[in-house]
Amino acid sequence: MRKILIVGAGQSGLQIALGLQSKGYEVTLMSNRTADEIRSGRVMSTQVMFHTALQHERDLELNFWESQAPDIEGVGVSVAGPDSARVIDWVGRLDGRAQSVDQRVKMAGWMETFARRGGQLVIHGAAVSDLDYFSRTYDLVLVAAGKGELVSMFARDAERSPYDAPQRALAVAYVHGLGPRPEHPEFDAVRCNLVPGVGELFVMPTLTTSGRADILFWEGVPGGPLDVFQGVQDPGEHLALTLGLLEKFVPWEYARATRVELTDAGGTLSGRYAPTVRKPIGRLPSGGLVLGVGDVVVANDPVTGQGSNSAAKCAASYLASIVAHGDRPFDEEWMQGAFDRYWDTARHVTKWTNAMLGVPPEHVLGLLGAAGGIQAVADRFANGFNDPADFEKYFYDAGLTEKYLTEVAAA
C-alpha cells in the first residue's frame, strides 16, 4: 500500500486525502488545528463553488451540505457611476447551480470524516525540518498549506506572476438579516458590484455554522477609500466600516443591509496578498522533493471567486495523476507533469483574474454594457465563473468581442 503525507487541511488537501483514502491508499493528514478549533475559529474565505468544482465533490460523495446550502442560480453585475448610481445592472443565469459552504463547516466536517474512516490525522504545525524527516518514510509528500514557512520552499514563477505586490485590500463580513435582492428575488445570485478606480463589493449567499447567511466582501484598491480595515480587530467596528462603505459607494446594496448583524464573533476577516504562481516542486535540505498543491502553487486574487474552485480542480487533477501512476516512483518528472496537467486548467483562471484586477479596457466595458440588453451575453459571462477557459473566445481581444456581440445581436 502506497503511503502519502498531505500537509494542510483546506479544500485541496482534504479533498485529495479523502479521495486517496477511498481508493485504498495509506494517507496521513497533517493540520495545525483540530476540527473543533476550525469550527469555532475565524472565517477563512469567501468561497462560492460552481458546477464543475461541486461535481468533483459529488464524485467523491463529499457533498454533505448540498441540501442545506442556498442554491445560487445566477451572477449579477452592477457598475457604479461617479454619483454612485448604477450605470450597468444585470443578472446572468447559470447552467448549473453554485453553492457556498463556510469552510469552517466543511473543513471540520471533512476532517472528522477522514479520521472516522481510519485516516491518520496529526495535529501539528509542520516545519521544513519535519518534512525533511517525513519525506524518507512516505512515497509522496504533498504540501497544501498555503501560508507560513512551507510556502518559502516553492520559488516564485516570475514569468507567470505579473504582480509582486497585493492588488486589493480584502475585507469580509458574514451576516444575518440581509434583505432580498429587488431584482429577481425568486432565486439566489452572487452580486458583483464594480466601483471603477475604487474596488469591488461581492455579496454571496452561504451556509455557515448558524445556518443561512450572506457574505459582504470588499476588495479595495490599495491606498484607496476602501483600504481602511488594516489593524481593525473589533468585529463590530469591522461591520460598521463595511456598511458605511456600502452606503457611500453602492447604496442599492446598503438598502438591503440596514438590519444586518454578524453571524458570530469570528465572522470577519481582512488582509491582502500578492497573486503569485510558484514552481510546483519544493526541495528539502536532505534532497527530498515535495509537491505543492492548490494555492501553494497558484494563488490568485479572489476578485473572480475562483479560490475554492481552483483548489477542488487541483485536487481532482492530482488525484487522477496519483492513481494513474500506479506503483512507479513519484519522481521529479512525475511531479512536474502532474502540475502541468493542472496548469492547463489553472492558466485560464490566472489570466482572467489578472485581467480583472486591471483597468477594464473599452471593449470589456462595452461587453458588460451589452449584457444589460442581451440576456445571452449576461448568461455567457456568468457561466465563465464555472469555465474561465471560455473567456479566450470573446473577452480579451477587442476584435473577438466585437465579432461575438455582432453575431449574438443578429441572432
Rosetta blueprint (number, residue, H / E / L):
1 M L
2 R L
3 K E
4 I E
5 L E
6 I E
7 V E
8 G L
9 A L
10 G L
11 Q H
12 S H
13 G H
14 L H
15 Q H
16 I H
17 A H
18 L H
19 G H
20 L H
21 Q H
22 S H
23 K L
24 G L
25 Y L
26 E E
27 V E
28 T E
29 L E
30 M E
31 S E
32 N L
33 R L
34 T L
35 A H
36 D H
37 E H
38 I H
39 R H
40 S L
41 G L
42 R L
43 V L
44 M L
45 S L
46 T L
47 Q L
48 V L
49 M E
50 F L
51 H H
52 T H
53 A H
54 L H
55 Q H
56 H H
57 E H
58 R H
59 D H
60 L L
61 E L
62 L L
63 N L
64 F L
65 W L
66 E L
67 S L
68 Q L
69 A L
70 P L
71 D L
72 I E
73 E E
74 G E
75 V E
76 G E
77 V E
78 S E
79 V E
80 A E
81 G L
82 P L
83 D L
84 S L
85 A L
86 R E
87 V E
88 I E
89 D E
90 W E
91 V E
92 G E
93 R E
94 L E
95 D E
96 G E
97 R E
98 A E
99 Q E
100 S L
101 V E
102 D L
103 Q H
104 R H
105 V H
106 K H
107 M H
108 A H
109 G H
110 W H
111 M H
112 E H
113 T H
114 F H
115 A H
116 R H
117 R L
118 G L
119 G L
120 Q E
121 L E
122 V E
123 I E
124 H L
125 G L
126 A L
127 A L
128 V H
129 S H
130 D H
131 L H
132 D H
133 Y H
134 F H
135 S L
136 R L
137 T L
138 Y L
139 D L
140 L E
141 V E
142 L E
143 V E
144 A L
145 A L
146 G L
147 K L
148 G L
149 E H
150 L H
151 V H
152 S H
153 M H
154 F L
155 A L
156 R E
157 D L
158 A H
159 E H
160 R H
161 S L
162 P L
163 Y L
164 D L
165 A L
166 P L
167 Q L
168 R L
169 A E
170 L E
171 A E
172 V E
173 A E
174 Y E
175 V E
176 H E
177 G L
178 L L
179 G L
180 P L
181 R L
182 P L
183 E L
184 H L
185 P L
186 E L
187 F L
188 D E
189 A E
190 V E
191 R E
192 C E
193 N E
194 L E
195 V E
196 P L
197 G L
198 V L
199 G E
200 E E
201 L E
202 F E
203 V E
204 M E
205 P E
206 T E
207 L E
208 T E
209 T L
210 S L
211 G E
212 R E
213 A E
214 D E
215 I E
216 L E
217 F E
218 W E
219 E E
220 G E
221 V L
222 P L
223 G L
224 G L
225 P L
226 L L
227 D L
228 V L
229 F L
230 Q L
231 G L
232 V L
233 Q L
234 D L
235 P H
236 G H
237 E H
238 H H
239 L H
240 A H
241 L H
242 T H
243 L H
244 G H
245 L H
246 L H
247 E H
248 K H
249 F H
250 V L
251 P H
252 W H
253 E H
254 Y H
255 A L
256 R L
257 A L
258 T L
259 R L
260 V L
261 E E
262 L E
263 T L
264 D L
265 A L
266 G L
267 G L
268 T E
269 L E
270 S E
271 G E
272 R L
273 Y L
274 A L
275 P L
276 T E
277 V E
278 R E
279 K L
280 P L
281 I E
282 G E
283 R E
284 L L
285 P L
286 S L
287 G L
288 G L
289 L E
290 V E
291 L E
292 G E
293 V L
294 G H
295 D H
296 V H
297 V L
298 V E
299 A E
300 N L
301 D L
302 P H
303 V H
304 T H
305 G L
306 Q L
307 G H
308 S H
309 N H
310 S H
311 A H
312 A H
313 K H
314 C H
315 A H
316 A H
317 S H
318 Y H
319 L H
320 A H
321 S H
322 I H
323 V H
324 A H
325 H H
326 G L
327 D L
328 R L
329 P L
330 F L
331 D L
332 E H
333 E H
334 W H
335 M H
336 Q H
337 G H
338 A H
339 F H
340 D H
341 R H
342 Y H
343 W H
344 D H
345 T H
346 A H
347 R H
348 H H
349 V H
350 T H
351 K H
352 W H
353 T H
354 N H
355 A H
356 M H
357 L H
358 G L
359 V L
360 P L
361 P L
362 E H
363 H H
364 V H
365 L H
366 G H
367 L H
368 L H
369 G H
370 A H
371 A H
372 G L
373 G L
374 I L
375 Q H
376 A H
377 V H
378 A H
379 D H
380 R H
381 F H
382 A H
383 N H
384 G L
385 F L
386 N L
387 D L
388 P H
389 A H
390 D H
391 F H
392 E H
393 K H
394 Y L
395 F L
396 Y L
397 D L
398 A H
399 G H
400 L H
401 T H
402 E H
403 K H
404 Y H
405 L H
406 T H
407 E H
408 V H
409 A H
410 A H
411 A L
